């Protein structure tokens, strides 16, 4: 199993450096790789804040990437759910990931002072 960092995913999605894109493409499309969720959080942050990519485009591109059969995460479905929450609410991806994990653990309780998170949870999202 191999690991990649956020820069590999960014070069793959943005294709802004031909040499790095080709290296990233080879690894991402052909090797079994593990990507921790915090790497996706960094990718989301950079795409949104540095490259001004829309939330919907971020969701679409990362969901597609997560669904590659050779890419492993701890919880693919949780990460996909977090991307959906992130794209439809004005919250950070880390908060969306927390909500998605909370939803998968049905009889759990989430303690937070964050009003945005509380509003989303109380709406039954």
Backbone atoms as SQL, in Angstrom:
CREATE TABLE atoms (id INTEGER PRIMARY KEY, chain TEXT, resi INTEGER, resn TEXT, atom TEXT, x REAL, y REAL, z REAL);
INSERT INTO atoms VALUES
  (1, 'A', 1, 'UNK', 'N', 0.847, -1.175, 0.000),
  (2, 'A', 1, 'UNK', 'CA', 0.000, 0.000, 0.000),
  (3, 'A', 1, 'UNK', 'C', 0.893, 1.239, 0.000),
  (4, 'A', 2, 'UNK', 'N', 0.523, 2.200, -0.816),
  (5, 'A', 2, 'UNK', 'CA', 1.282, 3.443, -0.900),
  (6, 'A', 2, 'UNK', 'C', 0.415, 4.600, -0.418),
  (7, 'A', 3, 'UNK', 'N', 1.056, 5.683, -0.035),
  (8, 'A', 3, 'UNK', 'CA', 0.373, 6.887, 0.418),
  (9, 'A', 3, 'UNK', 'C', 0.697, 8.029, -0.537),
  (10, 'A', 4, 'UNK', 'N', -0.215, 8.977, -0.646),
  (11, 'A', 4, 'UNK', 'CA', 0.077, 10.207, -1.385),
  (12, 'A', 4, 'UNK', 'C', -0.301, 11.395, -0.512),
  (13, 'A', 5, 'UNK', 'N', 0.330, 12.520, -0.795),
  (14, 'A', 5, 'UNK', 'CA', -0.016, 13.721, -0.047),
  (15, 'A', 5, 'UNK', 'C', -0.973, 14.589, -0.862),
  (16, 'A', 6, 'UNK', 'N', -1.364, 15.700, -0.288),
  (17, 'A', 6, 'UNK', 'CA', -2.335, 16.590, -0.932),
  (18, 'A', 6, 'UNK', 'C', -1.822, 17.120, -2.267),
  (19, 'A', 7, 'UNK', 'N', -0.519, 17.360, -2.364),
  (20, 'A', 7, 'UNK', 'CA', 0.027, 17.910, -3.605),
  (21, 'A', 7, 'UNK', 'C', -0.153, 16.967, -4.792),
  (22, 'A', 8, 'UNK', 'N', -0.075, 15.675, -4.563),
  (23, 'A', 8, 'UNK', 'CA', -0.308, 14.721, -5.650),
  (24, 'A', 8, 'UNK', 'C', -1.735, 14.843, -6.161),
  (25, 'A', 9, 'UNK', 'N', -2.687, 14.934, -5.242),
  (26, 'A', 9, 'UNK', 'CA', -4.089, 15.064, -5.647),
  (27, 'A', 9, 'UNK', 'C', -4.313, 16.398, -6.350),
  (28, 'A', 10, 'UNK', 'N', -3.723, 17.459, -5.824),
  (29, 'A', 10, 'UNK', 'CA', -3.879, 18.776, -6.444),
  (30, 'A', 10, 'UNK', 'C', -3.305, 18.807, -7.854),
  (31, 'A', 11, 'UNK', 'N', -2.109, 18.259, -8.034),
  (32, 'A', 11, 'UNK', 'CA', -1.516, 18.252, -9.381),
  (33, 'A', 11, 'UNK', 'C', -2.366, 17.419, -10.336),
  (34, 'A', 12, 'UNK', 'N', -2.911, 16.323, -9.841),
  (35, 'A', 12, 'UNK', 'CA', -3.753, 15.443, -10.650),
  (36, 'A', 12, 'UNK', 'C', -5.032, 16.159, -11.077),
  (37, 'A', 13, 'UNK', 'N', -5.662, 16.855, -10.159),
  (38, 'A', 13, 'UNK', 'CA', -6.921, 17.531, -10.474),
  (39, 'A', 13, 'UNK', 'C', -6.716, 18.808, -11.284),
  (40, 'A', 14, 'UNK', 'N', -5.687, 19.571, -10.947),
  (41, 'A', 14, 'UNK', 'CA', -5.483, 20.874, -11.586),
  (42, 'A', 14, 'UNK', 'C', -4.725, 20.793, -12.911),
  (43, 'A', 15, 'UNK', 'N', -3.885, 19.790, -13.048),
  (44, 'A', 15, 'UNK', 'CA', -3.077, 19.615, -14.261),
  (45, 'A', 15, 'UNK', 'C', -2.290, 20.886, -14.610),
  (46, 'A', 16, 'UNK', 'N', -1.774, 21.538, -13.599),
  (47, 'A', 16, 'UNK', 'CA', -1.081, 22.809, -13.805),
  (48, 'A', 16, 'UNK', 'C', 0.434, 22.664, -13.926),
  (49, 'A', 17, 'UNK', 'N', 0.928, 21.453, -13.805),
  (50, 'A', 17, 'UNK', 'CA', 2.347, 21.170, -13.990),
  (51, 'A', 17, 'UNK', 'C', 2.418, 19.820, -14.705),
  (52, 'A', 18, 'UNK', 'N', 2.785, 19.843, -15.968),
  (53, 'A', 18, 'UNK', 'CA', 2.703, 18.641, -16.809),
  (54, 'A', 18, 'UNK', 'C', 3.484, 17.459, -16.235),
  (55, 'A', 19, 'UNK', 'N', 4.717, 17.689, -15.805),
  (56, 'A', 19, 'UNK', 'CA', 5.533, 16.591, -15.273),
  (57, 'A', 19, 'UNK', 'C', 4.938, 16.014, -13.996),
  (58, 'A', 20, 'UNK', 'N', 4.535, 16.896, -13.087),
  (59, 'A', 20, 'UNK', 'CA', 3.952, 16.420, -11.835),
  (60, 'A', 20, 'UNK', 'C', 2.594, 15.765, -12.071),
  (61, 'A', 21, 'UNK', 'N', 1.829, 16.294, -13.010),
  (62, 'A', 21, 'UNK', 'CA', 0.536, 15.679, -13.338),
  (63, 'A', 21, 'UNK', 'C', 0.734, 14.242, -13.806),
  (64, 'A', 22, 'UNK', 'N', 1.698, 14.012, -14.697),
  (65, 'A', 22, 'UNK', 'CA', 1.925, 12.663, -15.219),
  (66, 'A', 22, 'UNK', 'C', 2.370, 11.695, -14.119),
  (67, 'A', 23, 'UNK', 'N', 3.218, 12.156, -13.215),
  (68, 'A', 23, 'UNK', 'CA', 3.630, 11.307, -12.090),
  (69, 'A', 23, 'UNK', 'C', 2.444, 10.996, -11.182),
  (70, 'A', 24, 'UNK', 'N', 1.662, 12.029, -10.878),
  (71, 'A', 24, 'UNK', 'CA', 0.492, 11.840, -10.020),
  (72, 'A', 24, 'UNK', 'C', -0.527, 10.928, -10.688),
  (73, 'A', 25, 'UNK', 'N', -0.740, 11.112, -11.975),
  (74, 'A', 25, 'UNK', 'CA', -1.700, 10.298, -12.733),
  (75, 'A', 25, 'UNK', 'C', -1.312, 8.823, -12.679),
  (76, 'A', 26, 'UNK', 'N', -0.036, 8.547, -12.870),
  (77, 'A', 26, 'UNK', 'CA', 0.429, 7.160, -12.843),
  (78, 'A', 26, 'UNK', 'C', 0.155, 6.508, -11.484),
  (79, 'A', 27, 'UNK', 'N', 0.486, 7.209, -10.420),
  (80, 'A', 27, 'UNK', 'CA', 0.270, 6.660, -9.077),
  (81, 'A', 27, 'UNK', 'C', -1.223, 6.542, -8.776),
  (82, 'A', 28, 'UNK', 'N', -1.968, 7.616, -8.982),
  (83, 'A', 28, 'UNK', 'CA', -3.387, 7.658, -8.607),
  (84, 'A', 28, 'UNK', 'C', -4.226, 6.667, -9.407),
  (85, 'A', 29, 'UNK', 'N', -3.895, 6.476, -10.652),
  (86, 'A', 29, 'UNK', 'CA', -4.714, 5.597, -11.489),
  (87, 'A', 29, 'UNK', 'C', -4.249, 4.144, -11.514),
  (88, 'A', 30, 'UNK', 'N', -3.020, 3.877, -11.064),
  (89, 'A', 30, 'UNK', 'CA', -2.485, 2.526, -11.251),
  (90, 'A', 30, 'UNK', 'C', -1.988, 1.808, -10.000),
  (91, 'A', 31, 'UNK', 'N', -1.867, 2.491, -8.902),
  (92, 'A', 31, 'UNK', 'CA', -1.310, 1.872, -7.695),
  (93, 'A', 31, 'UNK', 'C', -2.376, 1.798, -6.608),
  (94, 'A', 32, 'UNK', 'N', -2.301, 0.782, -5.750),
  (95, 'A', 32, 'UNK', 'CA', -3.173, 0.787, -4.576),
  (96, 'A', 32, 'UNK', 'C', -2.642, 1.829, -3.586),
  (97, 'A', 33, 'UNK', 'N', -3.473, 2.820, -3.288),
  (98, 'A', 33, 'UNK', 'CA', -3.028, 3.893, -2.401),
  (99, 'A', 33, 'UNK', 'C', -4.036, 4.120, -1.283),
  (100, 'A', 34, 'UNK', 'N', -3.517, 4.568, -0.166),
  (101, 'A', 34, 'UNK', 'CA', -4.345, 4.937, 0.982),
  (102, 'A', 34, 'UNK', 'C', -4.251, 6.442, 1.157),
  (103, 'A', 35, 'UNK', 'N', -5.409, 7.078, 1.322),
  (104, 'A', 35, 'UNK', 'CA', -5.450, 8.525, 1.520),
  (105, 'A', 35, 'UNK', 'C', -6.212, 8.816, 2.817),
  (106, 'A', 36, 'UNK', 'N', -5.537, 9.311, 3.840),
  (107, 'A', 36, 'UNK', 'CA', -6.242, 9.680, 5.071),
  (108, 'A', 36, 'UNK', 'C', -7.190, 10.859, 4.819),
  (109, 'A', 37, 'UNK', 'N', -8.269, 10.913, 5.579),
  (110, 'A', 37, 'UNK', 'CA', -9.259, 11.969, 5.390),
  (111, 'A', 37, 'UNK', 'C', -8.666, 13.365, 5.553),
  (112, 'A', 38, 'UNK', 'N', -7.674, 13.523, 6.419),
  (113, 'A', 38, 'UNK', 'CA', -7.105, 14.858, 6.613),
  (114, 'A', 38, 'UNK', 'C', -6.407, 15.364, 5.356),
  (115, 'A', 39, 'UNK', 'N', -5.974, 14.454, 4.487),
  (116, 'A', 39, 'UNK', 'CA', -5.397, 14.873, 3.210),
  (117, 'A', 39, 'UNK', 'C', -6.485, 15.494, 2.337),
  (118, 'A', 40, 'UNK', 'N', -7.665, 14.878, 2.325),
  (119, 'A', 40, 'UNK', 'CA', -8.774, 15.461, 1.568),
  (120, 'A', 40, 'UNK', 'C', -9.168, 16.819, 2.139),
  (121, 'A', 41, 'UNK', 'N', -9.087, 16.976, 3.454),
  (122, 'A', 41, 'UNK', 'CA', -9.395, 18.272, 4.066),
  (123, 'A', 41, 'UNK', 'C', -8.430, 19.343, 3.561),
  (124, 'A', 42, 'UNK', 'N', -7.161, 18.998, 3.444),
  (125, 'A', 42, 'UNK', 'CA', -6.177, 19.952, 2.924),
  (126, 'A', 42, 'UNK', 'C', -6.450, 20.264, 1.458),
  (127, 'A', 43, 'UNK', 'N', -6.780, 19.249, 0.675),
  (128, 'A', 43, 'UNK', 'CA', -7.082, 19.454, -0.745),
  (129, 'A', 43, 'UNK', 'C', -8.284, 20.383, -0.902),
  (130, 'A', 44, 'UNK', 'N', -9.336, 20.132, -0.136),
  (131, 'A', 44, 'UNK', 'CA', -10.529, 20.981, -0.195),
  (132, 'A', 44, 'UNK', 'C', -10.162, 22.423, 0.134),
  (133, 'A', 45, 'UNK', 'N', -9.413, 22.612, 1.195),
  (134, 'A', 45, 'UNK', 'CA', -9.023, 23.961, 1.612),
  (135, 'A', 45, 'UNK', 'C', -8.253, 24.681, 0.501),
  (136, 'A', 46, 'UNK', 'N', -7.261, 24.024, -0.070),
  (137, 'A', 46, 'UNK', 'CA', -6.436, 24.652, -1.104),
  (138, 'A', 46, 'UNK', 'C', -7.258, 24.939, -2.358),
  (139, 'A', 47, 'UNK', 'N', -8.084, 23.991, -2.776),
  (140, 'A', 47, 'UNK', 'CA', -8.904, 24.220, -3.969),
  (141, 'A', 47, 'UNK', 'C', -9.837, 25.410, -3.775),
  (142, 'A', 48, 'UNK', 'N', -10.436, 25.500, -2.597),
  (143, 'A', 48, 'UNK', 'CA', -11.388, 26.591, -2.348),
  (144, 'A', 48, 'UNK', 'C', -10.689, 27.931, -2.141),
  (145, 'A', 49, 'UNK', 'N', -9.700, 27.966, -1.277),
  (146, 'A', 49, 'UNK', 'CA', -9.092, 29.239, -0.873),
  (147, 'A', 49, 'UNK', 'C', -8.029, 29.756, -1.834),
  (148, 'A', 50, 'UNK', 'N', -7.238, 28.863, -2.403),
  (149, 'A', 50, 'UNK', 'CA', -6.145, 29.292, -3.275),
  (150, 'A', 50, 'UNK', 'C', -6.579, 29.355, -4.735),
  (151, 'A', 51, 'UNK', 'N', -7.335, 28.359, -5.177),
  (152, 'A', 51, 'UNK', 'CA', -7.698, 28.276, -6.593),
  (153, 'A', 51, 'UNK', 'C', -9.140, 28.696, -6.880),
  (154, 'A', 52, 'UNK', 'N', -9.893, 29.081, -5.861),
  (155, 'A', 52, 'UNK', 'CA', -11.276, 29.565, -6.005),
  (156, 'A', 52, 'UNK', 'C', -12.170, 28.590, -6.776),
  (157, 'A', 53, 'UNK', 'N', -11.986, 27.310, -6.526),
  (158, 'A', 53, 'UNK', 'CA', -12.827, 26.281, -7.141),
  (159, 'A', 53, 'UNK', 'C', -14.140, 26.239, -6.359),
  (160, 'A', 54, 'UNK', 'N', -15.249, 26.107, -7.060),
  (161, 'A', 54, 'UNK', 'CA', -16.554, 26.084, -6.393),
  (162, 'A', 54, 'UNK', 'C', -16.706, 24.824, -5.546),
  (163, 'A', 55, 'UNK', 'N', -17.558, 24.916, -4.553),
  (164, 'A', 55, 'UNK', 'CA', -17.812, 23.775, -3.673),
  (165, 'A', 55, 'UNK', 'C', -18.382, 22.593, -4.453),
  (166, 'A', 56, 'UNK', 'N', -19.268, 22.873, -5.380),
  (167, 'A', 56, 'UNK', 'CA', -19.859, 21.795, -6.176),
  (168, 'A', 56, 'UNK', 'C', -18.805, 21.097, -7.030),
  (169, 'A', 57, 'UNK', 'N', -17.913, 21.867, -7.628),
  (170, 'A', 57, 'UNK', 'CA', -16.845, 21.272, -8.439),
  (171, 'A', 57, 'UNK', 'C', -15.887, 20.457, -7.568),
  (172, 'A', 58, 'UNK', 'N', -15.593, 20.960, -6.384),
  (173, 'A', 58, 'UNK', 'CA', -14.747, 20.210, -5.451),
  (174, 'A', 58, 'UNK', 'C', -15.416, 18.889, -5.105),
  (175, 'A', 59, 'UNK', 'N', -16.694, 18.947, -4.773),
  (176, 'A', 59, 'UNK', 'CA', -17.433, 17.725, -4.438),
  (177, 'A', 59, 'UNK', 'C', -17.392, 16.734, -5.590),
  (178, 'A', 60, 'UNK', 'N', -17.715, 17.194, -6.775),
  (179, 'A', 60, 'UNK', 'CA', -17.772, 16.312, -7.942),
  (180, 'A', 60, 'UNK', 'C', -16.427, 15.647, -8.206),
  (181, 'A', 61, 'UNK', 'N', -15.368, 16.433, -8.221),
  (182, 'A', 61, 'UNK', 'CA', -14.042, 15.894, -8.534),
  (183, 'A', 61, 'UNK', 'C', -13.524, 14.943, -7.460),
  (184, 'A', 62, 'UNK', 'N', -13.704, 15.302, -6.202),
  (185, 'A', 62, 'UNK', 'CA', -13.186, 14.439, -5.139),
  (186, 'A', 62, 'UNK', 'C', -14.030, 13.187, -4.952),
  (187, 'A', 63, 'UNK', 'N', -15.341, 13.292, -5.138),
  (188, 'A', 63, 'UNK', 'CA', -16.178, 12.083, -5.074),
  (189, 'A', 63, 'UNK', 'C', -15.748, 11.088, -6.140),
  (190, 'A', 64, 'UNK', 'N', -15.509, 11.594, -7.330),
  (191, 'A', 64, 'UNK', 'CA', -15.059, 10.727, -8.422),
  (192, 'A', 64, 'UNK', 'C', -13.745, 10.043, -8.057),
  (193, 'A', 65, 'UNK', 'N', -12.826, 10.800, -7.520),
  (194, 'A', 65, 'UNK', 'CA', -11.522, 10.264, -7.131),
  (195, 'A', 65, 'UNK', 'C', -11.658, 9.218, -6.022),
  (196, 'A', 66, 'UNK', 'N', -12.478, 9.504, -5.032),
  (197, 'A', 66, 'UNK', 'CA', -12.674, 8.582, -3.911),
  (198, 'A', 66, 'UNK', 'C', -13.235, 7.244, -4.385),
  (199, 'A', 67, 'UNK', 'N', -14.017, 7.277, -5.435),
  (200, 'A', 67, 'UNK', 'CA', -14.655, 6.057, -5.940),
  (201, 'A', 67, 'UNK', 'C', -13.726, 5.187, -6.784),
  (202, 'A', 68, 'UNK', 'N', -12.511, 5.660, -7.078),
  (203, 'A', 68, 'UNK', 'CA', -11.560, 4.812, -7.795),
  (204, 'A', 68, 'UNK', 'C', -11.366, 3.537, -6.974),
  (205, 'A', 69, 'UNK', 'N', -11.380, 2.379, -7.617),
  (206, 'A', 69, 'UNK', 'CA', -11.279, 1.120, -6.860),
  (207, 'A', 69, 'UNK', 'C', -9.936, 0.919, -6.160),
  (208, 'A', 70, 'UNK', 'N', -8.895, 1.557, -6.626),
  (209, 'A', 70, 'UNK', 'CA', -7.569, 1.386, -6.028),
  (210, 'A', 70, 'UNK', 'C', -7.292, 2.364, -4.886),
  (211, 'A', 71, 'UNK', 'N', -8.209, 3.290, -4.646),
  (212, 'A', 71, 'UNK', 'CA', -8.010, 4.274, -3.585),
  (213, 'A', 71, 'UNK', 'C', -8.737, 3.820, -2.331),
  (214, 'A', 72, 'UNK', 'N', -8.001, 3.788, -1.230),
  (215, 'A', 72, 'UNK', 'CA', -8.577, 3.351, 0.040),
  (216, 'A', 72, 'UNK', 'C', -8.601, 4.503, 1.028),
  (217, 'A', 73, 'UNK', 'N', -9.677, 4.558, 1.781),
  (218, 'A', 73, 'UNK', 'CA', -9.848, 5.489, 2.893),
  (219, 'A', 73, 'UNK', 'C', -10.380, 4.678, 4.055),
  (220, 'A', 74, 'UNK', 'N', -10.336, 5.239, 5.239),
  (221, 'A', 74, 'UNK', 'CA', -10.936, 4.543, 6.375),
  (222, 'A', 74, 'UNK', 'C', -12.428, 4.350, 6.153),
  (223, 'A', 75, 'UNK', 'N', -13.102, 5.375, 5.672),
  (224, 'A', 75, 'UNK', 'CA', -14.550, 5.340, 5.476),
  (225, 'A', 75, 'UNK', 'C', -14.899, 6.107, 4.201),
  (226, 'A', 76, 'UNK', 'N', -14.920, 5.435, 3.066),
  (227, 'A', 76, 'UNK', 'CA', -15.242, 6.118, 1.809),
  (228, 'A', 76, 'UNK', 'C', -16.602, 6.789, 1.870),
  (229, 'A', 77, 'UNK', 'N', -17.600, 6.070, 2.375),
  (230, 'A', 77, 'UNK', 'CA', -18.956, 6.618, 2.406),
  (231, 'A', 77, 'UNK', 'C', -19.056, 7.851, 3.294),
  (232, 'A', 78, 'UNK', 'N', -18.321, 7.869, 4.379),
  (233, 'A', 78, 'UNK', 'CA', -18.328, 9.030, 5.269),
  (234, 'A', 78, 'UNK', 'C', -17.717, 10.231, 4.563),
  (235, 'A', 79, 'UNK', 'N', -16.643, 10.015, 3.849),
  (236, 'A', 79, 'UNK', 'CA', -15.985, 11.111, 3.139),
  (237, 'A', 79, 'UNK', 'C', -16.884, 11.643, 2.019),
  (238, 'A', 80, 'UNK', 'N', -17.562, 10.762, 1.318),
  (239, 'A', 80, 'UNK', 'CA', -18.491, 11.187, 0.268),
  (240, 'A', 80, 'UNK', 'C', -19.642, 11.981, 0.879),
  (241, 'A', 81, 'UNK', 'N', -20.175, 11.504, 1.987),
  (242, 'A', 81, 'UNK', 'CA', -21.243, 12.225, 2.699),
  (243, 'A', 81, 'UNK', 'C', -20.755, 13.599, 3.139),
  (244, 'A', 82, 'UNK', 'N', -19.536, 13.673, 3.640),
  (245, 'A', 82, 'UNK', 'CA', -18.971, 14.955, 4.071),
  (246, 'A', 82, 'UNK', 'C', -18.854, 15.922, 2.902),
  (247, 'A', 83, 'UNK', 'N', -18.456, 15.429, 1.746),
  (248, 'A', 83, 'UNK', 'CA', -18.368, 16.289, 0.567),
  (249, 'A', 83, 'UNK', 'C', -19.739, 16.817, 0.168),
  (250, 'A', 84, 'UNK', 'N', -20.759, 15.988, 0.289),
  (251, 'A', 84, 'UNK', 'CA', -22.120, 16.430, -0.027),
  (252, 'A', 84, 'UNK', 'C', -22.583, 17.499, 0.960),
  (253, 'A', 85, 'UNK', 'N', -22.316, 17.294, 2.233),
  (254, 'A', 85, 'UNK', 'CA', -22.677, 18.292, 3.252),
  (255, 'A', 85, 'UNK', 'C', -21.912, 19.586, 3.003),
  (256, 'A', 86, 'UNK', 'N', -20.626, 19.470, 2.746),
  (257, 'A', 86, 'UNK', 'CA', -19.770, 20.632, 2.481),
  (258, 'A', 86, 'UNK', 'C', -20.274, 21.435, 1.287),
  (259, 'A', 87, 'UNK', 'N', -20.710, 20.752, 0.240),
  (260, 'A', 87, 'UNK', 'CA', -21.111, 21.462, -0.979),
  (261, 'A', 87, 'UNK', 'C', -22.460, 22.162, -0.844),
  (262, 'A', 88, 'UNK', 'N', -23.258, 21.760, 0.136),
  (263, 'A', 88, 'UNK', 'CA', -24.595, 22.349, 0.268),
  (264, 'A', 88, 'UNK', 'C', -24.755, 23.245, 1.496),
  (265, 'A', 89, 'UNK', 'N', -23.741, 23.353, 2.323),
  (266, 'A', 89, 'UNK', 'CA', -23.798, 24.199, 3.516),
  (267, 'A', 89, 'UNK', 'C', -22.527, 25.039, 3.601),
  (268, 'A', 90, 'UNK', 'N', -22.621, 26.180, 4.212),
  (269, 'A', 90, 'UNK', 'CA', -21.468, 27.074, 4.355),
  (270, 'A', 90, 'UNK', 'C', -20.663, 26.706, 5.607),
  (271, 'A', 91, 'UNK', 'N', -20.050, 25.528, 5.563),
  (272, 'A', 91, 'UNK', 'CA', -19.203, 25.082, 6.667),
  (273, 'A', 91, 'UNK', 'C', -17.892, 24.557, 6.105),
  (274, 'A', 92, 'UNK', 'N', -16.909, 24.474, 6.969),
  (275, 'A', 92, 'UNK', 'CA', -15.619, 23.915, 6.573),
  (276, 'A', 92, 'UNK', 'C', -15.762, 22.418, 6.330),
  (277, 'A', 93, 'UNK', 'N', -14.859, 21.880, 5.523),
  (278, 'A', 93, 'UNK', 'CA', -14.904, 20.452, 5.245),
  (279, 'A', 93, 'UNK', 'C', -14.683, 19.633, 6.515),
  (280, 'A', 94, 'UNK', 'N', -13.818, 20.101, 7.405),
  (281, 'A', 94, 'UNK', 'CA', -13.575, 19.364, 8.656),
  (282, 'A', 94, 'UNK', 'C', -14.868, 19.241, 9.464),
  (283, 'A', 95, 'UNK', 'N', -15.666, 20.308, 9.507),
  (284, 'A', 95, 'UNK', 'CA', -16.954, 20.248, 10.200),
  (285, 'A', 95, 'UNK', 'C', -17.920, 19.309, 9.483),
  (286, 'A', 96, 'UNK', 'N', -17.904, 19.340, 8.167),
  (287, 'A', 96, 'UNK', 'CA', -18.753, 18.430, 7.388),
  (288, 'A', 96, 'UNK', 'C', -18.352, 16.980, 7.640),
  (289, 'A', 97, 'UNK', 'N', -17.066, 16.734, 7.761),
  (290, 'A', 97, 'UNK', 'CA', -16.579, 15.386, 8.049),
  (291, 'A', 97, 'UNK', 'C', -17.032, 14.934, 9.441),
  (292, 'A', 98, 'UNK', 'N', -16.982, 15.830, 10.400),
  (293, 'A', 98, 'UNK', 'CA', -17.463, 15.516, 11.744),
  (294, 'A', 98, 'UNK', 'C', -18.949, 15.150, 11.714),
  (295, 'A', 99, 'UNK', 'N', -19.753, 15.928, 11.008),
  (296, 'A', 99, 'UNK', 'CA', -21.190, 15.654, 10.900),
  (297, 'A', 99, 'UNK', 'C', -21.425, 14.307, 10.223),
  (298, 'A', 100, 'UNK', 'N', -20.679, 14.029, 9.178),
  (299, 'A', 100, 'UNK', 'CA', -20.836, 12.755, 8.463),
  (300, 'A', 100, 'UNK', 'C', -20.490, 11.571, 9.370),
  (301, 'A', 101, 'UNK', 'N', -19.421, 11.686, 10.149),
  (302, 'A', 101, 'UNK', 'CA', -19.082, 10.620, 11.103),
  (303, 'A', 101, 'UNK', 'C', -20.173, 10.480, 12.158),
  (304, 'A', 102, 'UNK', 'N', -20.661, 11.598, 12.647),
  (305, 'A', 102, 'UNK', 'CA', -21.739, 11.584, 13.644),
  (306, 'A', 102, 'UNK', 'C', -22.961, 10.851, 13.102),
  (307, 'A', 103, 'UNK', 'N', -23.309, 11.108, 11.853),
  (308, 'A', 103, 'UNK', 'CA', -24.482, 10.464, 11.251),
  (309, 'A', 103, 'UNK', 'C', -24.321, 8.954, 11.136),
  (310, 'A', 104, 'UNK', 'N', -23.114, 8.488, 10.914),
  (311, 'A', 104, 'UNK', 'CA', -22.907, 7.042, 10.757),
  (312, 'A', 104, 'UNK', 'C', -22.975, 6.307, 12.094),
  (313, 'A', 105, 'UNK', 'N', -22.766, 7.018, 13.160),
  (314, 'A', 105, 'UNK', 'CA', -22.808, 6.414, 14.496),
  (315, 'A', 105, 'UNK', 'C', -24.142, 6.795, 15.124),
  (316, 'A', 106, 'UNK', 'N', -25.157, 6.086, 14.746),
  (317, 'A', 106, 'UNK', 'CA', -26.555, 6.447, 14.983),
  (318, 'A', 106, 'UNK', 'C', -26.940, 6.797, 16.419),
  (319, 'A', 107, 'UNK', 'N', -26.423, 6.134, 17.380),
  (320, 'A', 107, 'UNK', 'CA', -26.833, 6.382, 18.762),
  (321, 'A', 107, 'UNK', 'C', -25.778, 7.186, 19.518),
  (322, 'A', 108, 'UNK', 'N', -25.136, 8.067, 18.822),
  (323, 'A', 108, 'UNK', 'CA', -24.091, 8.869, 19.439),
  (324, 'A', 108, 'UNK', 'C', -24.620, 10.271, 19.748),
  (325, 'A', 109, 'UNK', 'N', -23.839, 11.008, 20.477),
  (326, 'A', 109, 'UNK', 'CA', -24.181, 12.390, 20.800),
  (327, 'A', 109, 'UNK', 'C', -22.970, 13.247, 20.458),
  (328, 'A', 110, 'UNK', 'N', -23.234, 14.351, 19.796),
  (329, 'A', 110, 'UNK', 'CA', -22.167, 15.268, 19.409),
  (330, 'A', 110, 'UNK', 'C', -22.223, 16.499, 20.310),
  (331, 'A', 111, 'UNK', 'N', -21.122, 16.783, 20.957),
  (332, 'A', 111, 'UNK', 'CA', -21.025, 17.961, 21.817),
  (333, 'A', 111, 'UNK', 'C', -20.249, 19.031, 21.060),
  (334, 'A', 112, 'UNK', 'N', -20.890, 20.159, 20.823),
  (335, 'A', 112, 'UNK', 'CA', -20.246, 21.252, 20.115),
  (336, 'A', 112, 'UNK', 'C', -20.869, 22.577, 20.526),
  (337, 'A', 113, 'UNK', 'N', -20.096, 23.632, 20.413),
  (338, 'A', 113, 'UNK', 'CA', -20.615, 24.986, 20.602),
  (339, 'A', 113, 'UNK', 'C', -20.858, 25.652, 19.246),
  (340, 'A', 114, 'UNK', 'N', -20.501, 24.970, 18.171),
  (341, 'A', 114, 'UNK', 'CA', -20.608, 25.515, 16.818),
  (342, 'A', 114, 'UNK', 'C', -22.075, 25.562, 16.386),
  (343, 'A', 115, 'UNK', 'N', -22.592, 26.768, 16.212),
  (344, 'A', 115, 'UNK', 'CA', -24.010, 26.942, 15.876),
  (345, 'A', 115, 'UNK', 'C', -24.351, 26.409, 14.489),
  (346, 'A', 116, 'UNK', 'N', -23.424, 26.498, 13.557),
  (347, 'A', 116, 'UNK', 'CA', -23.686, 25.967, 12.208),
  (348, 'A', 116, 'UNK', 'C', -23.854, 24.449, 12.251),
  (349, 'A', 117, 'UNK', 'N', -22.994, 23.795, 12.988),
  (350, 'A', 117, 'UNK', 'CA', -23.089, 22.335, 13.117),
  (351, 'A', 117, 'UNK', 'C', -24.396, 21.952, 13.794),
  (352, 'A', 118, 'UNK', 'N', -24.725, 22.635, 14.881),
  (353, 'A', 118, 'UNK', 'CA', -25.970, 22.339, 15.596),
  (354, 'A', 118, 'UNK', 'C', -27.192, 22.537, 14.704),
  (355, 'A', 119, 'UNK', 'N', -27.176, 23.566, 13.885),
  (356, 'A', 119, 'UNK', 'CA', -28.301, 23.839, 12.983),
  (357, 'A', 119, 'UNK', 'C', -28.452, 22.722, 11.952),
  (358, 'A', 120, 'UNK', 'N', -27.351, 22.283, 11.393),
  (359, 'A', 120, 'UNK', 'CA', -27.391, 21.210, 10.387),
  (360, 'A', 120, 'UNK', 'C', -27.884, 19.913, 11.016),
  (361, 'A', 121, 'UNK', 'N', -27.376, 19.586, 12.186),
  (362, 'A', 121, 'UNK', 'CA', -27.785, 18.350, 12.862),
  (363, 'A', 121, 'UNK', 'C', -29.264, 18.404, 13.249),
  (364, 'A', 122, 'UNK', 'N', -29.699, 19.545, 13.764),
  (365, 'A', 122, 'UNK', 'CA', -31.104, 19.651, 14.182),
  (366, 'A', 122, 'UNK', 'C', -32.052, 19.610, 12.990),
  (367, 'A', 123, 'UNK', 'N', -31.558, 19.942, 11.800),
  (368, 'A', 123, 'UNK', 'CA', -32.379, 19.869, 10.590),
  (369, 'A', 123, 'UNK', 'C', -32.474, 18.437, 10.072),
  (370, 'A', 124, 'UNK', 'N', -31.742, 17.539, 10.705),
  (371, 'A', 124, 'UNK', 'CA', -31.811, 16.131, 10.306),
  (372, 'A', 124, 'UNK', 'C', -30.972, 15.781, 9.101),
  (373, 'A', 125, 'UNK', 'N', -30.008, 16.610, 8.797),
  (374, 'A', 125, 'UNK', 'CA', -29.140, 16.350, 7.644),
  (375, 'A', 125, 'UNK', 'C', -28.287, 15.134, 7.899);
